[in-house]
Amino acid sequence: MLTPAHIVRQSYSIALQDDARNIIPLNQYVHHLFDNGGFKELMMIYPWKCKAIIDRMYNLDPLYANRFLRKNGLENLMR
């Protein structure tokens, strides 16, 4: 089952809460990893999809993107 996931957390940006560009469909397992520090694991499984998510994250909020990547141990992908 797919669930809507916010690329930039709702609690971080009120302005992006209802922005369609900020929502992607994810299955429950991937959504859990995405929200709970498992993005590095997802990068190993779905590198092309994760790179697209990172690109969109940078387009929406570059500061948040850097914070997210640092939190997930992916500093090498920071811009």
C-alpha positions as CSV (number, residue, x, y, z in Angstrom):
1,M,0.0,0.0,0.0
2,L,1.3,3.4,-0.9
3,T,1.2,6.3,1.5
4,P,1.9,10.0,0.8
5,A,5.3,11.1,2.2
6,H,6.5,14.7,2.6
7,I,10.0,15.3,1.2
8,V,10.4,18.3,3.5
9,R,8.9,17.4,6.9
10,Q,5.6,19.0,7.7
11,S,7.0,20.2,11.1
12,Y,9.9,21.9,9.3
13,S,7.9,24.0,6.8
14,I,4.3,25.1,7.1
15,A,4.5,26.6,3.6
16,L,5.3,23.3,2.0
17,Q,2.8,21.2,3.9
18,D,0.2,21.4,1.1
19,D,2.6,21.8,-1.8
20,A,2.1,18.9,-4.3
21,R,5.8,19.1,-5.2
22,N,6.6,18.1,-1.6
23,I,4.6,14.8,-1.7
24,I,5.7,11.5,-3.1
25,P,4.0,8.1,-2.8
26,L,6.0,5.5,-0.8
27,N,5.2,2.1,0.5
28,Q,5.0,1.8,4.3
29,Y,8.4,0.2,4.8
30,V,10.2,2.8,2.6
31,H,8.2,5.6,4.2
32,H,9.4,4.4,7.6
33,L,13.1,4.3,6.5
34,F,12.7,7.8,4.9
35,D,11.3,9.3,8.0
36,N,13.5,7.6,10.5
37,G,17.1,7.9,9.4
38,G,17.3,5.0,6.9
39,F,17.9,7.0,3.8
40,K,21.4,5.7,3.5
41,E,20.0,2.2,3.3
42,L,17.5,3.4,0.6
43,M,20.3,4.9,-1.4
44,M,21.9,1.4,-1.7
45,I,18.6,-0.2,-2.8
46,Y,17.2,2.7,-5.0
47,P,20.0,5.0,-5.9
48,W,18.4,6.6,-9.0
49,K,15.1,7.3,-7.1
50,C,16.9,8.7,-4.1
51,K,18.9,11.0,-6.2
52,A,15.7,12.3,-7.7
53,I,14.3,12.9,-4.2
54,I,17.4,14.7,-3.2
55,D,17.2,16.9,-6.3
56,R,13.6,17.8,-5.5
57,M,14.5,18.4,-1.9
58,Y,17.2,20.9,-2.9
59,N,14.7,22.6,-5.2
60,L,12.2,23.0,-2.3
61,D,14.6,23.9,0.5
62,P,18.4,23.7,0.2
63,L,19.0,24.2,3.9
64,Y,16.7,21.4,4.8
65,A,18.3,19.1,2.2
66,N,21.8,19.6,3.7
67,R,20.4,19.0,7.2
68,F,18.6,15.8,6.0
69,L,21.7,14.5,4.3
70,R,23.9,15.2,7.3
71,K,21.4,13.5,9.6
72,N,21.5,10.4,7.4
73,G,25.3,10.3,7.1
74,L,25.4,11.3,3.5
75,E,27.5,14.5,3.7
76,N,29.2,13.5,0.5
77,L,26.0,14.3,-1.4
78,M,25.6,17.8,0.1
79,R,25.8,20.8,-2.3
